[in-house]
Amino acid sequence: MKVLVLGGDGYLGWPTALHLSDCGHEVAVLDNGARRGYDDELGVTSLVPIRRLDERVTAWEEVSGAQLSIYHGDLLDAEYVSATLAEFRPDAVVHFAEQRSAPYSMLDRDHATYTQHNNVVGTLNLLYGIAETDPDIHLVKLGTLGEYGTPNIDIEEGWLTVEHNGRSDRVLFPKRPGSFYHLSKVHDSHNIEFACRAWDLRATDLNQGVVYGHHTAQTGRDERLATRFDYDAVFGTVLNRFIVQAVLGEPLTVYGSGGQTRGVIDIRDTVECVRLAVENPAERGEFRVFNQLTESFSVGELAKLVADIHPCTEITHLDNPRVEADQHHYNVVSTGLAELGLRPHLLADTLITSMFELVERHAGRVNRAALLPATQWRLPGR
Ligand SMILES: O=c1ccn([C@@H]2O[C@H](COP(=O)(O)OP(=O)(O)O[C@H]3O[C@H](CS(=O)(=O)O)[C@@H](O)[C@H](O)[C@H]3O)[C@@H](O)[C@H]2O)c(=O)[nH]1
């Protein structure tokens, strides 16, 4: 198949492009360089050095013999989006090209409006581009489990059958997200579902949990193929951050009591889930949702897992800078990807230990000040 990976220079987009290429698909990556720009803005860099996109692509060709096409451009430029779709003519578009940090979206008004404008308008341009170019193109969109929040009922896979006053309907599962970033994905989901209904498009919304890990089968083949590794309080995800903190001898920063529970997934399963979705497209007119997680842990459990295998590691409880429940029901239905054949990598001590080694190698690159959270969800004085 021909697959266009949007955001193909990022933490997950790049390994996904390689995985799809390795599985024999003809892959192009599109990126506007925004993720590297956030590093400059925040004064941090990836823990693991990463090459320029063109150098990565050259390295992949040397290692695998497969070519990747590169498109430099922005989804906010609607004409560019349509022209790219018309030129490459993909069977599927995998959409990672969004601002993906909740803390970044909560920095201030400018970052909130930037996040929602960038994500929602970019996706809308993409929907128009697909509808105009070829409505048969399958959109595989990265959503987030955080769209649902933590309701006091089981979280179904995107849809819920509701009985009310003697009548019944199948509706989108109610959303109660916890940041302006998460809200941008909710708005996307509604826009995509409407486009499927109105224009007969086909789409899969992958509501993914918190990703951990670094290597995939492809990125591990040459250090020039490494994907980024974020450890800072704005872009780093929780388990990767705890591993960096442990190696540096810093306390693990559990926010609040640590009872907040999240679905998690290994980066190797992320790329495989996308492949499964691409190779098994939704039907025309279908808005299909998969909950993309393999296990659930509380933040306190994740901290304990790391502290138990790294000697002399301290756990500290910070006042939670976010607005989130830290005691709640959490049971997420996740059958769609398993039915397509996903065989998960469950979190193991060996993975955590291998990441200790990786972090030790690059520990000199860490900006320790960036480990502590600086974004408050609440308004000052509240
Ligand atoms: O040092 C830390 C960092 C995080 N947390 C807690 O860990 C949980 C997860 O935080 P995170 O920063 O790892 O993840 P999050 O902000 O939710 O966002 C990440 O995970 C989301 C999936 S989910 O969380 O919505 O399921 C994706 O959509 C985002 O792109 C990705 O950045 C939160 O309860 C947070 O309060 C801590 O206790 N200490």
The ligand as an SDF file (V2000), in Angstrom:
LIG
                    3D

 39 41  0  0  0  0  0  0  0  0999 V2000
    6.5740   13.4580   36.3020 O   0  0  0  0  0  0  0  0  0  0  0  0
    5.3970   13.1150   36.1270 C   0  0  0  0  0  0  0  0  0  0  0  0
    4.7760   13.1300   34.8690 C   0  0  0  0  0  0  0  0  0  0  0  0
    3.4670   12.7280   34.7840 C   0  0  0  0  0  0  0  0  0  0  0  0
    2.7850   12.3240   35.8810 N   0  0  0  0  0  0  0  0  0  0  0  0
    1.3970   11.8560   35.7350 C   0  0  0  0  0  0  0  0  0  0  0  0
    1.4060   10.8020   34.7950 O   0  0  0  0  0  0  0  0  0  0  0  0
    0.1900   10.7780   34.0500 C   0  0  0  0  0  0  0  0  0  0  0  0
    0.5320   10.7530   32.5810 C   0  0  0  0  0  0  0  0  0  0  0  0
    1.2310   11.9240   32.2390 O   0  0  0  0  0  0  0  0  0  0  0  0
    2.1090   12.0000   30.9050 P   0  0  0  0  0  0  0  0  0  0  0  0
    2.7750   13.3340   30.9020 O   0  0  0  0  0  0  0  0  0  0  0  0
    2.9490   10.7860   30.7500 O   0  0  0  0  0  0  0  0  0  0  0  0
    0.9830   11.8710   29.7700 O   0  0  0  0  0  0  0  0  0  0  0  0
   -0.0880   12.8890   29.2080 P   0  0  0  0  0  0  0  0  0  0  0  0
    0.1670   14.2860   29.6150 O   0  0  0  0  0  0  0  0  0  0  0  0
   -1.4400   12.3460   29.5420 O   0  0  0  0  0  0  0  0  0  0  0  0
    0.1610   12.8060   27.6480 O   0  0  0  0  0  0  0  0  0  0  0  0
    0.8080   11.7040   27.0150 C   0  0  0  0  0  0  0  0  0  0  0  0
   -0.0700   10.6130   26.9230 O   0  0  0  0  0  0  0  0  0  0  0  0
   -1.3010   10.9120   26.2320 C   0  0  0  0  0  0  0  0  0  0  0  0
   -2.1230    9.6530   26.2880 C   0  0  0  0  0  0  0  0  0  0  0  0
   -3.2950    9.6700   27.6020 S   0  0  0  0  0  0  0  0  0  0  0  0
   -2.6050   10.0240   28.8350 O   0  0  0  0  0  0  0  0  0  0  0  0
   -4.2620   10.7210   27.2730 O   0  0  0  0  0  0  0  0  0  0  0  0
   -3.9180    8.3890   27.6680 O   0  0  0  0  0  0  0  0  0  0  0  0
   -0.9750   11.3480   24.8140 C   0  0  0  0  0  0  0  0  0  0  0  0
   -2.1560   11.7080   24.1500 O   0  0  0  0  0  0  0  0  0  0  0  0
   -0.0080   12.5210   24.8280 C   0  0  0  0  0  0  0  0  0  0  0  0
    0.3570   12.8760   23.5030 O   0  0  0  0  0  0  0  0  0  0  0  0
    1.2290   12.1830   25.6270 C   0  0  0  0  0  0  0  0  0  0  0  0
    2.1000   13.2950   25.7220 O   0  0  0  0  0  0  0  0  0  0  0  0
   -0.5980   12.0120   34.4940 C   0  0  0  0  0  0  0  0  0  0  0  0
   -1.5660   11.5920   35.3980 O   0  0  0  0  0  0  0  0  0  0  0  0
    0.4240   12.8900   35.1890 C   0  0  0  0  0  0  0  0  0  0  0  0
   -0.1170   13.6970   36.1960 O   0  0  0  0  0  0  0  0  0  0  0  0
    3.3840   12.2970   37.1160 C   0  0  0  0  0  0  0  0  0  0  0  0
    2.7800   11.9210   38.1140 O   0  0  0  0  0  0  0  0  0  0  0  0
    4.6800   12.6960   37.2040 N   0  0  0  0  0  0  0  0  0  0  0  0
  1  2  2  0
  2  3  1  0
  2 39  1  0
  3  4  2  0
  4  5  1  0
  5  6  1  0
  5 37  1  0
  6  7  1  0
  6 35  1  0
  7  8  1  0
  8  9  1  0
  8 33  1  0
  9 10  1  0
 10 11  1  0
 11 12  2  0
 11 13  1  0
 11 14  1  0
 14 15  1  0
 15 16  2  0
 15 17  1  0
 15 18  1  0
 18 19  1  0
 19 20  1  0
 19 31  1  0
 20 21  1  0
 21 22  1  0
 21 27  1  0
 22 23  1  0
 23 24  2  0
 23 25  2  0
 23 26  1  0
 27 28  1  0
 27 29  1  0
 29 30  1  0
 29 31  1  0
 31 32  1  0
 33 34  1  0
 33 35  1  0
 35 36  1  0
 37 38  2  0
 37 39  1  0
M  END
$$$$
